[in-house]
Amino acid sequence: MIKAKDSIYKINPYVGGESQEKEGQRLIKLSSNEGPYGPPPMAVEAMKHAADNMHRYPDGGCVALRQALAEKNDIDAEKIVCGAGSDELISLLCKAYAGVGDEVLYSRYGFLMYAISAMGAGATPVAAPEQDLCADVDALIAAVTENTKILFLANPNNPTGSYLKRDQILDLHARLPKTVLLVLDAAYTEYVEDPDFTDGHDLVALHDNIVVTRTFSKIYGMGGVRLGWMHAPSHVIDVMNRVRGPFNVSIEAQAAGIGALQDDAFVEKSLANNKKCRAMSVTALQEMGLKVYPSQGNFVLVDFETAEAAEAVRLHLKEEGIFVRQMPAYNLPTCLRVTIGTEEEMVLALAALKAYIIRND
Ligand SMILES: Cc1ncc(COP(=O)(O)O)c(C=O)c1O
């Protein structure tokens, strides 16, 4: 057998959220932090038109999409690179900036792809401790060494839902050596309600070592398309354009992205649903006596006290066609992560959970 680099075999492959339709049973998929309303109609329409041109290579520079993103976010189109999901951009950052002997830092319960991508690049992932499942600036700074090349911070974080406020981000950046790239992963930024939050875009213009990554997979409900983007200083954009594939974003994805950016009605509906159903779910779960971590994302993390209890709940819900995410991969085996679905889905899921808890009390 031809062997890959040793470090590759240390990677535990990413396992996505489960779902499996049983005949005659309604499927409620709350296991992958997807949007509950399907894709934006304007994205679907744009993609249908683009399909006629699938015999052509896409625009390798994503010019029209970058222009649309720049206008929407009031930033410079030249400081944007698009990718096949933000996962691709995270992995390319590791490939470009970290290698054998380098360290990639993230907080203990940070998004799994940081460690996976670091190891894929041959670098060493380093996890800094958290405080009550929230990133801790002091601990992150204490974990920086002369080998640290990148610090990934999901803000808000998946799977915990916690976030750092603008002041904390500024503090973190001020104390971080300028030789470390601070990557603010803003996959869930649209859902945040706290006015003291920053998505980080204004900081990219001010500092040479801050990068923001974004995705179309969450608020735009387009996870299946694989479309993400990054806002970064020119020198990082230059590097990314050297390491990415020449046509890394398909012609359909580019068109769908432009369509989605015009679909304000879809975004408003999704946000309103998330706000209402997240609050409703937290209240209902707390009334069941469960610990729920405060979340600014489109999901909540619920603690069932023991790994056995969490797994029993997960399996029971699965039997009823309701899929939630188990958390052993994050070393949070007593928890389940529940994505916020439509109001109807949440009412059904919460009722099923409540009935189970009452029966097993
Ligand atoms: C924090 C975070 N970053 C990035 C991603 C990856 O998103 P994409 O679908 O754009 O690759 C996810 C997906 O779950 C996520 O939770």
The ligand as a Gaussian input file, in Angstrom:
#p B3LYP/6-31G(d) Opt

LIG

0 1
 C      -18.184000      27.557000      12.587000
 C      -18.295000      26.985000      11.221000
 N      -17.440000      27.392000      10.283000
 C      -17.487000      26.915000       9.044000
 C      -18.419000      25.973000       8.672000
 C      -18.355000      25.410000       7.285000
 O      -19.299000      25.952000       6.462000
 P      -19.292000      25.675000       4.913000
 O      -20.537000      24.927000       4.624000
 O      -19.271000      27.043000       4.298000
 O      -18.065000      24.903000       4.554000
 C      -19.336000      25.502000       9.599000
 C      -20.326000      24.482000       9.229000
 O      -20.996000      23.880000       9.994000
 C      -19.267000      26.023000      10.919000
 O      -20.112000      25.586000      11.863000

